[in-house]
Amino acid sequence: MCGLIRRRNHRTEIHDMKKRITSTRKKNAAPRKRSTRANRGIDAAEWQARVELAAAYRLTALMGWTDMLGTHISCRVPGRHDQFLINPYGLLFEEMTASDLIKCDVDGRKLSDSPYEVNSAGFTIHSAVHMNCPGADAVMHCHTQYGVAVASQKQGLLPLTQMSLTALSQVRYHDFEGVAEDHNERERLVRDLGDGSMLILRNHGTLTVGRSVGEMFARMYRLERACKMQITAMTGGAELNHLPGEIVKHTIDQGNFIYGENGRGAGGRLMWSALMRKLDRECPGYAS
């Protein structure tokens, strides 16, 4: 009898444990709600732009793409061609919040209160694109290990992998002119970007643009992965498998279609929504 009671108690304990585990999983799976309340003096459209831009900073930190206080991500203030949001120079990407971001005009003057300044080199690059490229509502610039490595190679991004081939139709190049503090460089940056959406800054880094923060980030992900795969393949020691010209052209055309305006990868919308959910789970607080 005692053994029967013990077995029943044991089964009851296992049942209760399963219920607790299931309850915990459901609780952890529930997405955290983002703040939708705009700060005083900031309209709803600008606040949403701030939230998404802060998310891009946090995700860049999670991806390991930061360069301490260097590099920048910016977006145009909705409805304004002459104003954009950028990071305060002094905060790490991992601590960025929506209210931390600085609003600037085209001359680099702060339009929002902040104890921090804007990095002058960052303003030169980003203002050039925002002022002269109507479709570039968001701009991202990185100094990643693999991006800078490819930017320092004479031939740039090679048609070695599917990731590079599907990006190549959008890749352009800009020659290094020193630290980007000369506003006269703006014209050449815009000229070299042209109709592309990914710019390899030779001996410097990478840059992507998009009609949204999500599209900009998705493009940087593709470019960064392509650079990483190239450097990894080239340092592996084995002979590289170079593709026939007709396959290269075919895949570049496929990438142009897939990531074009009406392609399934257009806008990076699905990826961005998934990344925002990831951020809500793993790194909440950016939307404050």
C-alpha positions in Angstrom: 0.0 0.0 0.0 2.8 2.4 0.9 4.5 1.7 -2.4 1.3 2.4 -4.3 0.9 5.7 -2.5 4.5 6.6 -3.3 4.0 5.8 -7.0 0.8 7.9 -7.1 2.6 10.8 -5.4 5.5 10.5 -7.8 3.2 10.6 -10.8 1.4 13.7 -9.3 4.8 15.4 -8.8 5.8 14.7 -12.4 2.4 16.0 -13.7 2.8 19.2 -11.6 6.3 19.7 -12.9 5.2 19.4 -16.5 2.4 21.9 -15.9 5.0 24.4 -14.4 7.4 23.9 -17.3 4.6 24.4 -19.9 3.4 27.5 -18.1 6.9 28.9 -17.9 7.5 28.3 -21.6 4.3 30.0 -22.5 5.2 32.9 -20.3 8.7 33.2 -21.8 7.3 32.9 -25.4 5.0 35.8 -25.0 6.5 38.9 -26.7 7.1 41.9 -24.6 5.0 44.9 -25.5 6.9 47.8 -26.9 6.2 51.3 -25.7 4.1 53.2 -28.2 3.9 56.4 -26.2 5.9 59.2 -27.8 7.9 61.4 -25.5 6.5 64.9 -25.0 7.2 67.1 -28.0 7.8 64.2 -30.4 5.1 63.2 -32.8 4.1 59.6 -33.3 5.8 59.2 -36.7 9.1 60.5 -35.4 8.9 58.4 -32.3 8.3 55.2 -34.3 11.4 56.1 -36.4 13.4 56.6 -33.2 12.3 53.2 -31.9 13.3 51.4 -35.1 16.6 53.2 -35.3 17.4 52.4 -31.7 16.6 48.8 -32.5 19.1 48.9 -35.3 21.8 50.1 -33.0 21.0 47.3 -30.4 20.9 44.6 -33.1 24.2 45.9 -34.6 25.8 45.4 -31.1 24.2 41.9 -30.9 25.7 41.0 -34.3 29.2 42.1 -33.2 29.4 44.8 -35.9 30.3 47.7 -33.7 33.5 49.7 -33.6 33.2 51.0 -30.0 32.0 54.6 -30.5 32.8 54.7 -34.2 30.4 54.2 -37.1 26.8 55.4 -37.4 23.3 54.5 -38.4 20.8 57.2 -39.3 17.3 57.7 -40.6 15.4 60.6 -42.1 12.8 62.3 -39.8 9.5 61.3 -41.4 8.1 64.0 -43.6 11.3 66.0 -43.5 14.0 66.0 -46.2 16.3 68.2 -44.3 16.4 66.5 -40.8 17.6 63.2 -39.7 18.3 61.1 -36.5 21.8 59.9 -35.6 23.6 58.5 -32.6 25.1 60.7 -29.9 28.9 60.5 -29.9 29.7 58.9 -26.6 27.1 56.2 -26.2 27.8 52.5 -27.0 25.4 50.9 -29.5 24.3 48.4 -26.9 22.9 51.1 -24.6 21.1 53.2 -27.3 17.4 54.1 -26.7 14.9 55.9 -28.8 15.1 59.1 -26.7 18.9 59.1 -26.8 19.0 59.8 -30.6 19.9 63.3 -31.7 17.9 65.1 -34.4 20.1 67.2 -36.7 19.6 69.5 -39.6 21.6 69.3 -42.9 24.3 71.6 -41.4 24.9 69.4 -38.4 23.1 71.6 -35.9 21.4 69.8 -33.1 17.6 70.1 -33.1 17.1 68.1 -29.9 18.5 68.4 -26.4 21.5 66.1 -25.7 24.6 66.3 -23.5 26.4 64.6 -26.4 27.6 65.9 -29.8 27.4 64.3 -33.3 30.6 62.8 -34.7 31.6 65.1 -37.5 32.8 62.3 -39.8 29.6 60.5 -39.3 27.6 63.7 -40.2 29.6 64.2 -43.4 28.8 60.7 -44.8 25.2 60.5 -43.7 24.2 64.0 -44.5 25.5 63.5 -48.0 23.2 60.6 -48.6 20.2 62.0 -46.9 20.4 65.3 -48.6 20.9 64.0 -52.1 19.3 60.5 -52.4 15.5 60.7 -52.0 15.1 56.9 -51.6 17.7 56.7 -48.8 15.5 57.2 -45.8 17.9 55.1 -43.7 21.7 54.8 -43.9 24.1 52.4 -42.1 27.9 52.6 -42.0 30.1 49.8 -40.5 33.8 49.1 -39.9 33.5 45.3 -39.5 36.5 43.0 -39.7 35.3 41.3 -42.8 33.8 44.4 -44.5 37.1 46.4 -44.0 39.1 43.4 -45.2 37.2 43.1 -48.5 37.2 46.9 -48.8 41.0 46.7 -48.7 41.3 44.2 -51.5 41.9 45.4 -55.0 39.1 43.4 -56.6 36.6 44.1 -53.9 33.6 41.8 -53.5 34.2 38.7 -55.7 31.5 36.5 -57.3 32.4 33.5 -55.2 29.2 32.7 -53.3 25.5 32.9 -53.6 25.4 35.7 -51.0 27.8 37.9 -52.9 26.2 37.1 -56.3 22.8 38.1 -55.2 24.2 41.4 -53.8 26.6 42.4 -56.6 24.0 44.2 -58.7 23.6 46.7 -55.9 27.3 47.1 -54.9 29.2 50.3 -55.8 32.7 51.6 -54.7 34.1 54.9 -53.3 37.8 55.5 -53.1 39.4 56.4 -49.8 40.1 60.1 -49.2 41.1 60.1 -45.6 38.9 60.5 -42.5 35.6 61.7 -43.8 35.6 65.2 -42.4 35.7 67.2 -45.6 32.2 68.2 -46.7 33.5 68.5 -50.3 33.6 64.7 -50.3 29.8 64.6 -50.1 29.4 65.1 -53.9 31.7 62.2 -54.7 30.0 59.9 -52.2 26.7 60.5 -53.7 28.1 60.1 -57.3 29.7 56.8 -56.4 26.6 55.4 -54.7 24.6 56.3 -57.8 21.7 53.9 -58.2 23.2 51.3 -55.9 22.1 50.5 -52.3 25.4 49.0 -51.0 28.6 51.0 -51.0 32.1 49.6 -50.3 34.2 52.4 -49.0 37.7 51.3 -50.1 40.2 50.8 -47.2 37.5 52.0 -44.8 34.3 50.0 -44.5 30.8 49.4 -45.8 27.6 51.4 -46.2 24.0 50.5 -47.1 20.8 52.5 -47.6 17.1 51.7 -47.6 13.6 53.1 -47.8 13.2 51.9 -44.3 15.5 50.9 -41.3 14.6 47.3 -42.0 15.6 47.4 -45.6 18.9 49.1 -44.8 19.7 46.5 -42.1 18.8 43.6 -44.3 21.1 44.9 -47.0 24.0 45.3 -44.5 23.4 41.7 -43.3 23.7 40.4 -46.8 26.8 42.5 -47.6 28.5 41.6 -44.3 27.8 37.9 -44.8 29.2 38.0 -48.3 32.4 39.7 -47.1 32.8 37.2 -44.3 32.3 34.2 -46.6 34.8 35.6 -49.1 37.6 36.2 -46.5 36.9 32.8 -44.9 37.1 31.0 -48.3 40.3 32.8 -49.3 42.0 32.0 -46.1 41.0 28.3 -46.0 44.0 27.2 -48.0 42.1 25.2 -50.6 41.7 26.2 -54.2 38.6 28.4 -54.9 35.8 27.1 -57.1 35.3 29.9 -59.6 31.9 29.9 -61.3 31.3 30.1 -65.1 30.4 33.5 -66.4 26.9 32.5 -67.5 26.1 31.3 -63.9 27.5 34.4 -62.4 25.3 36.6 -64.7 22.2 34.4 -64.1 22.6 34.6 -60.3 23.2 38.3 -60.3 20.0 38.8 -62.3 18.2 36.5 -59.8 19.4 38.6 -56.9 18.3 41.7 -58.6 14.8 40.2 -59.0 14.5 38.7 -55.5 15.6 41.8 -53.7 14.0 44.2 -56.2 11.0 46.3 -55.5 8.5 43.5 -55.9 10.7 40.5 -55.0 10.1 38.3 -52.0 13.1 39.8 -50.2 12.1 43.4 -51.0 12.2 45.8 -48.1 13.6 43.3 -45.6 10.1 43.4 -44.0 9.9 39.7 -42.8 13.5 39.7 -41.5 13.1 43.1 -39.7 9.9 42.0 -37.9 11.6 38.8 -36.8 14.6 40.7 -35.6 12.4 43.2 -33.6 10.8 40.2 -31.9 14.3 38.8 -31.1 15.3 42.2 -29.6 12.1 42.3 -27.5 13.0 38.9 -26.0 16.7 39.4 -25.5 17.4 43.1 -25.2 14.3 45.1 -24.2 14.5 48.7 -23.2 15.5 50.3 -26.5 12.1 51.8 -27.0 12.3 54.2 -24.1 
